[in-house]
């Protein structure tokens, strides 16, 4: 590993350098279906043409060789018969030079004349070689034998400057010398130095054992050149290759044209769909003809027309609803102001009324306050829906905003028996934001935490890191069930619809808060676990219009059940070694601090690059019995308070 470690960066650099020029081609290959179809067609066509070419060339080559063998064997058989006949009647080959019987019985002269006469009928169609069957010097100096298969006369005979010993394979000579009959094989005709360095030629060699005029055995070979067959085969190969290239190119062009007819409407539909998704609802496909593509275009246009009609209807309906809410909200302000003035008069004079009438005056004032709050929320929602909400951003210190919010929530906190604590306010937390909107968001979060905190502490934490600032509000009340953290920002949503909405809230507070966060380019996210409280985190960019990449506060708090169980497991593992030496003791269990102690502990520094995930997270109760037992030991008082809170009827939804 150590030896190969230095090569790691070099290998990665090499891979990166190789991949960089290939990325455009890979991207084009993945995005262009026409290119893939044409390339696949070309590859398959090339494979078919190659396979067909190999089959055709093999069949043609076999046919040419079979025909050549048949003709060569026929011609060689005739030559062998003529040679043997001339050996039996030597006068036939003595010629006019034969003066007496001695000359006629000279085997060397007879062999030369025989080879010349047999080769003269070939006219370059074949060559003739005669080799003896016994040892011979072969023309070597000193009279040493030149090999095991040489002429029995003075040297080998051959026509046309053919090298007899090099042209006839040793295996064929061995077969001819050790058996009777005709033998054949494929070899090359090699020429002597006096032939002008003529290149070797492929040939079919046919040989047979015969006897000369003296009755001595010798080997006669016919060498049939395959030059003409080779030229024919090369011509066929060139023809097939040319035709194959032409066919492959033609099939590629045909595939390109055919695929283009299909892909072009698809590309047009994709482009029009993108423009439709961008809001250009009047876009339509150009339809020509009556084929399947034309029917697809007509169906697409009909779909686009119906979508445009439905979207227009929905937009008109939404516009009417927004206008209705806005108009009603504005129209209600005048009578509400009149009713408010009359209710204030009655409320101020309630001391002169009987107890029932005085209580009615108090209820009337309280419900009018709620009515005014609901009307203000409806007006704010209508502004968001109409896109008329404007952001007045300026550099502010979120610590001042948090102090104002806590001061306003102190009476409610004292009534609930809740203490609001602030962490992370030792350093300035500056951000460009709309002070009014941020204060409204934090007021909603703090009031909800106090109302649903079951009288326990509420922790407000501030942090700043990188290009983001965050404020998290943590309570230890009933918490959120799985799936509720994603619905808590819906309008008029309540955690328990069976409960009456008697305490605070119009059901629009968190909806308006999340819209305020989005208007800043920030996040408003929720986390919760049943019986373990919840945490809402507001993350804003330090500078307006700066994109967020993370939050300086983790969404799941450090004192959540999962984090505490993990810490307890680590503590138990750390204590396992000394306890193993002392022996197990009864009742040994790593103590888990009570919730009040954990809630008051300072969190570890947050990771500023922690990604927010999907914006909401809910942690369900653990299924592990050991973990559940440990949490029950730590949360005995919390479970009792949660059971009591479940029986209350005065707590409304967030």
LINQUIKA-V333850 format. One record per backbone hydrogen bond with DSSP energy under -1.0 kcal/mol. NH is the residue of the N-H (numbers start at 1). CO is the residue of the C=O. E is the energy in kcal/mol with one decimal. If there is no record, write none. Layout:
nh:NH co:CO e:E
nh:NH co:CO e:E
This chain:
nh:5 co:1 e:-1.2
nh:8 co:5 e:-1.7
nh:11 co:7 e:-2.7
nh:12 co:8 e:-2.6
nh:13 co:9 e:-2.5
nh:14 co:10 e:-2.4
nh:15 co:11 e:-2.7
nh:16 co:12 e:-2.5
nh:17 co:13 e:-2.5
nh:18 co:14 e:-2.2
nh:19 co:15 e:-2.6
nh:20 co:16 e:-1.9
nh:23 co:19 e:-1.4
nh:26 co:22 e:-2.7
nh:27 co:23 e:-2.9
nh:28 co:24 e:-2.5
nh:29 co:25 e:-2.5
nh:30 co:26 e:-2.2
nh:31 co:27 e:-1.7
nh:32 co:28 e:-1.8
nh:36 co:32 e:-1.5
nh:37 co:33 e:-2.4
nh:38 co:34 e:-2.5
nh:39 co:35 e:-2.6
nh:40 co:36 e:-2.5
nh:41 co:37 e:-2.5
nh:42 co:38 e:-2.6
nh:43 co:39 e:-2.5
nh:44 co:40 e:-2.6
nh:45 co:41 e:-2.7
nh:46 co:42 e:-2.6
nh:47 co:43 e:-2.3
nh:48 co:44 e:-2.4
nh:49 co:45 e:-2.8
nh:50 co:46 e:-2.6
nh:51 co:47 e:-2.5
nh:52 co:48 e:-2.8
nh:53 co:49 e:-2.8
nh:54 co:50 e:-2.6
nh:55 co:51 e:-2.2
nh:56 co:52 e:-2.7
nh:57 co:53 e:-2.8
nh:58 co:54 e:-2.3
nh:59 co:55 e:-2.4
nh:60 co:56 e:-2.9
nh:61 co:57 e:-2.8
nh:62 co:58 e:-2.4
nh:63 co:59 e:-2.4
nh:64 co:60 e:-2.7
nh:65 co:61 e:-2.5
nh:66 co:62 e:-2.5
nh:67 co:63 e:-2.3
nh:68 co:64 e:-2.5
nh:69 co:65 e:-2.8
nh:70 co:66 e:-2.3
nh:71 co:67 e:-2.4
nh:72 co:68 e:-2.8
nh:73 co:69 e:-2.8
nh:74 co:70 e:-1.9
nh:75 co:71 e:-2.6
nh:76 co:72 e:-3.2
nh:77 co:73 e:-2.2
nh:78 co:74 e:-1.7
nh:79 co:75 e:-2.0
nh:80 co:76 e:-2.9
nh:81 co:77 e:-2.0
nh:82 co:78 e:-2.2
nh:83 co:79 e:-2.6
nh:84 co:80 e:-2.3
nh:85 co:81 e:-2.1
nh:86 co:82 e:-2.4
nh:87 co:83 e:-1.9
nh:88 co:84 e:-1.8
nh:89 co:85 e:-1.6
nh:92 co:89 e:-1.9
nh:93 co:90 e:-1.4
nh:98 co:95 e:-1.4
nh:104 co:100 e:-1.8
nh:105 co:101 e:-1.3
nh:106 co:103 e:-1.6
nh:110 co:106 e:-2.3
nh:111 co:107 e:-2.6
nh:112 co:108 e:-2.4
nh:113 co:109 e:-2.5
nh:114 co:110 e:-2.3
nh:115 co:111 e:-2.6
nh:116 co:112 e:-2.4
nh:117 co:113 e:-2.5
nh:118 co:114 e:-2.7
nh:119 co:115 e:-2.5
nh:120 co:116 e:-1.8
nh:122 co:119 e:-1.5
nh:127 co:223 e:-2.3
nh:129 co:221 e:-2.4
nh:130 co:157 e:-3.0
nh:131 co:219 e:-3.1
nh:140 co:137 e:-1.9
nh:143 co:140 e:-1.4
nh:146 co:136 e:-1.5
nh:155 co:153 e:-1.7
nh:157 co:130 e:-2.4
nh:159 co:128 e:-1.8
nh:162 co:159 e:-1.0
nh:163 co:190 e:-3.1
nh:167 co:163 e:-1.8
nh:168 co:164 e:-1.5
nh:173 co:169 e:-2.0
nh:174 co:170 e:-2.4
nh:175 co:171 e:-2.1
nh:176 co:172 e:-2.5
nh:177 co:173 e:-2.3
nh:178 co:174 e:-1.5
nh:183 co:207 e:-2.4
nh:185 co:205 e:-2.0
nh:187 co:203 e:-2.7
nh:189 co:201 e:-3.5
nh:192 co:161 e:-2.4
nh:195 co:192 e:-1.6
nh:201 co:189 e:-1.6
nh:203 co:187 e:-2.8
nh:204 co:224 e:-2.7
nh:205 co:185 e:-3.1
nh:206 co:222 e:-2.8
nh:207 co:183 e:-2.8
nh:208 co:220 e:-1.8
nh:210 co:218 e:-3.2
nh:212 co:216 e:-2.8
nh:215 co:212 e:-1.5
nh:218 co:210 e:-2.8
nh:219 co:131 e:-4.7
nh:220 co:208 e:-2.5
nh:221 co:129 e:-3.3
nh:222 co:206 e:-3.4
nh:223 co:127 e:-3.2
nh:224 co:204 e:-2.9
nh:226 co:202 e:-3.2
nh:230 co:226 e:-2.6
nh:231 co:227 e:-2.6
nh:232 co:228 e:-2.4
nh:233 co:229 e:-2.7
nh:234 co:230 e:-2.6
nh:235 co:231 e:-2.4
nh:236 co:232 e:-2.3
nh:237 co:233 e:-2.5
nh:238 co:234 e:-2.7
nh:239 co:235 e:-2.4
nh:240 co:236 e:-2.9
nh:241 co:237 e:-2.9
nh:242 co:238 e:-2.7
nh:243 co:239 e:-2.8
nh:244 co:240 e:-3.0
nh:245 co:241 e:-2.6
nh:246 co:242 e:-2.4
nh:247 co:243 e:-2.8
nh:248 co:244 e:-2.9
nh:249 co:245 e:-2.7
nh:250 co:246 e:-2.5
nh:251 co:247 e:-2.9
nh:252 co:248 e:-2.5
nh:253 co:249 e:-2.5
nh:254 co:250 e:-2.6
nh:255 co:251 e:-2.9
nh:256 co:252 e:-2.5
nh:257 co:253 e:-2.5
nh:258 co:254 e:-2.9
nh:259 co:255 e:-3.0
nh:260 co:256 e:-2.1
nh:261 co:257 e:-1.6
nh:263 co:259 e:-3.7
nh:264 co:260 e:-2.3
nh:266 co:262 e:-1.2
nh:267 co:263 e:-3.2
nh:268 co:264 e:-2.5
nh:269 co:265 e:-2.7
nh:270 co:266 e:-2.6
nh:271 co:267 e:-2.7
nh:272 co:268 e:-2.5
nh:273 co:269 e:-2.6
nh:274 co:270 e:-2.2
nh:275 co:271 e:-2.1
nh:276 co:272 e:-2.6
nh:277 co:273 e:-2.6
nh:278 co:274 e:-1.3
nh:279 co:276 e:-1.6
nh:280 co:275 e:-2.4
nh:281 co:279 e:-1.7
nh:283 co:280 e:-1.3
nh:295 co:291 e:-2.2
nh:296 co:292 e:-2.4
nh:297 co:293 e:-2.4
nh:298 co:294 e:-2.5
nh:299 co:295 e:-2.6
nh:300 co:296 e:-2.6
nh:301 co:297 e:-2.6
nh:302 co:298 e:-2.5
nh:303 co:299 e:-2.6
nh:304 co:300 e:-2.8
nh:305 co:301 e:-2.6
nh:306 co:302 e:-2.5
nh:307 co:303 e:-2.9
nh:308 co:304 e:-2.6
nh:309 co:305 e:-2.4
nh:310 co:306 e:-3.0
nh:311 co:307 e:-3.2
nh:312 co:308 e:-2.5
nh:313 co:309 e:-2.5
nh:314 co:310 e:-3.0
nh:315 co:311 e:-3.0
nh:316 co:312 e:-2.8
nh:317 co:313 e:-2.8
nh:318 co:314 e:-3.3
nh:319 co:315 e:-3.1
nh:320 co:316 e:-2.7
nh:321 co:317 e:-2.7
nh:322 co:318 e:-3.0
nh:323 co:319 e:-2.7
nh:324 co:320 e:-2.8
nh:325 co:321 e:-3.1
nh:326 co:322 e:-2.7
nh:327 co:323 e:-3.2
nh:328 co:324 e:-3.2
nh:329 co:325 e:-2.6
nh:330 co:326 e:-2.4
nh:331 co:327 e:-3.1
nh:332 co:328 e:-2.3
nh:336 co:332 e:-2.1
nh:337 co:333 e:-2.2
nh:338 co:334 e:-1.9
nh:339 co:335 e:-2.9
nh:340 co:336 e:-2.8
nh:341 co:337 e:-2.3
nh:342 co:338 e:-2.3
nh:343 co:339 e:-3.0
nh:344 co:340 e:-2.6
nh:345 co:341 e:-1.8
nh:346 co:342 e:-2.4
nh:347 co:343 e:-3.1
nh:348 co:344 e:-2.5
nh:349 co:345 e:-1.4
nh:350 co:347 e:-1.1
nh:352 co:349 e:-1.5
nh:353 co:350 e:-1.3
nh:358 co:354 e:-2.8
nh:359 co:355 e:-2.3
nh:360 co:356 e:-2.0
nh:361 co:357 e:-2.1
nh:362 co:358 e:-1.9
nh:363 co:359 e:-2.6
nh:364 co:360 e:-2.4
nh:365 co:361 e:-2.0
nh:366 co:362 e:-2.4
nh:367 co:363 e:-2.5
nh:368 co:364 e:-1.9
nh:369 co:365 e:-2.1
nh:370 co:366 e:-2.0
nh:371 co:367 e:-2.4
nh:372 co:368 e:-2.6
nh:373 co:369 e:-2.2
nh:374 co:370 e:-2.7
nh:375 co:371 e:-2.5
nh:376 co:372 e:-2.3
nh:377 co:373 e:-2.3
nh:378 co:374 e:-2.5
nh:379 co:375 e:-2.1
nh:380 co:376 e:-2.1
nh:381 co:377 e:-2.8
nh:382 co:378 e:-2.5
nh:383 co:379 e:-1.6
nh:384 co:380 e:-2.1
nh:385 co:381 e:-2.8
nh:386 co:382 e:-2.0
nh:388 co:383 e:-2.5
nh:394 co:433 e:-1.8
nh:396 co:431 e:-2.6
nh:398 co:429 e:-2.8
nh:400 co:397 e:-1.2
nh:401 co:397 e:-1.2
nh:402 co:398 e:-2.5
nh:403 co:399 e:-2.2
nh:404 co:400 e:-2.2
nh:405 co:401 e:-2.2
nh:406 co:402 e:-2.5
nh:407 co:403 e:-2.5
nh:408 co:404 e:-1.9
nh:409 co:405 e:-1.5
nh:413 co:409 e:-2.3
nh:414 co:410 e:-2.8
nh:415 co:411 e:-2.0
nh:416 co:412 e:-1.9
nh:418 co:413 e:-2.9
nh:421 co:458 e:-2.9
nh:423 co:460 e:-2.8
nh:431 co:396 e:-2.0
nh:432 co:542 e:-1.9
nh:433 co:394 e:-2.1
nh:438 co:434 e:-2.6
nh:439 co:435 e:-2.4
nh:440 co:436 e:-1.8
nh:441 co:437 e:-2.2
nh:442 co:438 e:-2.6
nh:443 co:439 e:-2.5
nh:444 co:440 e:-1.9
nh:445 co:441 e:-2.2
nh:446 co:442 e:-2.9
nh:447 co:443 e:-2.5
nh:448 co:444 e:-2.2
nh:449 co:445 e:-2.3
nh:450 co:446 e:-2.4
nh:451 co:447 e:-2.6
nh:452 co:448 e:-2.3
nh:456 co:453 e:-1.8
nh:458 co:419 e:-2.5
nh:459 co:474 e:-2.5
nh:460 co:421 e:-3.1
nh:461 co:472 e:-2.9
nh:462 co:423 e:-2.3
nh:463 co:470 e:-1.9
nh:465 co:468 e:-2.3
nh:468 co:465 e:-2.0
nh:469 co:540 e:-2.6
nh:470 co:463 e:-2.4
nh:471 co:538 e:-2.4
nh:472 co:461 e:-2.6
nh:473 co:536 e:-2.7
nh:474 co:459 e:-3.2
nh:475 co:534 e:-2.5
nh:484 co:481 e:-2.2
nh:488 co:484 e:-1.2
nh:490 co:487 e:-1.8
nh:492 co:507 e:-3.4
nh:493 co:490 e:-1.3
nh:499 co:496 e:-1.7
nh:502 co:500 e:-1.5
nh:512 co:508 e:-2.5
nh:513 co:509 e:-2.3
nh:514 co:510 e:-2.5
nh:515 co:511 e:-1.5
nh:516 co:512 e:-2.3
nh:517 co:513 e:-2.2
nh:518 co:514 e:-2.2
nh:519 co:515 e:-2.2
nh:520 co:516 e:-1.2
nh:521 co:518 e:-1.3
nh:522 co:517 e:-3.0
nh:523 co:539 e:-2.3
nh:525 co:537 e:-2.4
nh:526 co:615 e:-1.2
nh:527 co:535 e:-1.9
nh:528 co:617 e:-1.5
nh:529 co:533 e:-1.9
nh:531 co:478 e:-3.0
nh:532 co:529 e:-2.1
nh:535 co:527 e:-2.7
nh:536 co:473 e:-2.1
nh:537 co:525 e:-2.6
nh:538 co:471 e:-3.0
nh:539 co:523 e:-2.6
nh:540 co:469 e:-2.8
nh:542 co:467 e:-2.7
nh:546 co:543 e:-1.6
nh:551 co:610 e:-1.5
nh:560 co:557 e:-1.2
nh:564 co:560 e:-2.6
nh:565 co:561 e:-2.9
nh:566 co:562 e:-2.1
nh:567 co:563 e:-2.3
nh:568 co:564 e:-2.5
nh:569 co:565 e:-2.4
nh:570 co:566 e:-2.2
nh:571 co:567 e:-2.3
nh:572 co:568 e:-2.6
nh:573 co:569 e:-2.2
nh:574 co:570 e:-2.0
nh:575 co:571 e:-1.5
nh:579 co:575 e:-1.6
nh:580 co:576 e:-2.0
nh:581 co:577 e:-1.3
nh:582 co:578 e:-1.5
nh:583 co:579 e:-1.5
nh:588 co:585 e:-1.3
nh:598 co:594 e:-2.2
nh:599 co:595 e:-3.1
nh:600 co:596 e:-1.4
nh:610 co:607 e:-1.7
nh:615 co:612 e:-1.1
nh:617 co:526 e:-2.3
nh:619 co:528 e:-2.5
nh:628 co:624 e:-2.8
nh:629 co:625 e:-2.6
nh:630 co:626 e:-2.2
nh:631 co:627 e:-2.3
nh:632 co:628 e:-2.5
nh:633 co:629 e:-2.1
nh:634 co:630 e:-1.4
nh:635 co:631 e:-2.2
nh:639 co:635 e:-2.3
nh:640 co:636 e:-1.6
nh:641 co:637 e:-2.0
nh:642 co:638 e:-2.3
nh:643 co:639 e:-2.2
nh:644 co:640 e:-1.8
nh:645 co:641 e:-2.3
nh:646 co:642 e:-1.8
nh:648 co:645 e:-1.2
